[in-house]
């Protein structure tokens, strides 16, 4: 898994995630993003365009972030991930966008 965390000047944070995000590495991503989320940004953008795999621990992390930040956008989700998020009833919470 690769990731990059950037804080924007507009009270937003963008997290770019690539590779595979699963229970073996989700804690590392959580720890890396925690300081930015604790600053209570207005918006969190999770760019998953380069993500090839995400398990339930990844989705659980995104839900925790959505409970801590007013607006969360899941950007660039591949069709399968989009369908999983939608089938779980989370597409509004995670604001899935192309």
C-alpha positions in Angstrom: 0.0 0.0 0.0 1.1 3.5 -0.7 -0.5 6.7 0.6 -0.1 10.4 0.6 -1.8 12.9 3.0 -2.1 16.5 2.0 -3.9 19.3 3.9 -5.5 21.9 1.7 -5.9 25.6 2.4 -9.7 25.3 2.1 -10.1 23.2 5.3 -9.8 20.0 3.4 -7.6 17.0 3.6 -6.8 14.7 0.6 -5.7 11.1 1.2 -4.4 9.3 -1.8 -4.2 5.5 -1.4 -2.8 3.0 -3.8 -2.1 -0.7 -4.0 -3.8 -3.0 -1.5 -5.5 -1.8 1.7 -6.4 -4.5 4.1 -6.1 -5.6 7.7 -2.4 -6.0 7.5 -1.7 -2.3 6.8 -4.9 -0.4 7.6 -3.4 0.6 11.0 -0.5 2.3 9.3 -2.8 4.4 7.2 -5.0 5.2 10.1 -2.0 6.4 12.1 -0.8 8.5 9.2 -4.1 10.3 8.7 -5.1 10.6 12.4 -3.3 14.0 13.0 -5.1 15.5 10.0 -8.5 14.1 11.1 -8.0 15.3 14.7 -7.7 18.9 13.3 -11.4 18.5 12.3 -11.2 19.5 8.6 -14.4 20.4 6.9 -13.9 17.9 4.1 -11.9 14.7 3.7 -11.2 13.4 0.2 -10.1 9.8 -0.1 -8.7 9.3 -3.5 -8.8 5.5 -4.2 -8.2 5.7 -8.0 -4.9 3.7 -7.6 -6.3 1.3 -5.1 -6.4 -2.3 -6.4 -7.9 -4.0 -3.4 -9.7 -3.0 -0.2 -11.2 -5.3 2.4 -13.8 -4.6 5.1 -11.2 -3.1 7.5 -10.6 -0.4 4.9 -14.3 0.4 4.6 -14.5 0.4 8.4 -11.7 3.0 8.6 -13.5 5.2 6.0 -16.7 5.0 8.1 -14.8 6.0 11.2 -13.4 9.0 9.3 -16.9 9.9 8.1 -18.1 9.9 11.7 -15.3 12.4 12.6 -15.4 14.8 9.6 -18.5 16.6 8.3 -18.0 15.6 4.6 -16.2 12.6 3.2 -15.8 12.0 -0.5 -14.6 8.6 -1.8 -13.1 9.6 -5.2 -12.2 7.4 -8.1 -13.6 4.1 -6.8 -13.5 1.3 -9.3 -16.8 -0.2 -10.2 -16.5 -3.2 -7.9 -15.6 -1.1 -4.8 -18.4 1.4 -5.7 -20.9 -1.5 -5.8 -19.7 -2.8 -2.4 -20.0 0.6 -0.8 -23.5 1.1 -2.4 -24.7 -2.4 -1.3 -23.6 -1.6 2.2 -25.7 1.6 2.1 -22.7 3.8 2.6 -22.6 5.7 -0.7 -24.2 8.8 0.9 -22.0 8.8 4.0 -18.9 8.3 1.8 -20.1 10.4 -1.1 -18.8 8.1 -3.8 -17.8 10.1 -6.9 -16.1 9.2 -10.2 
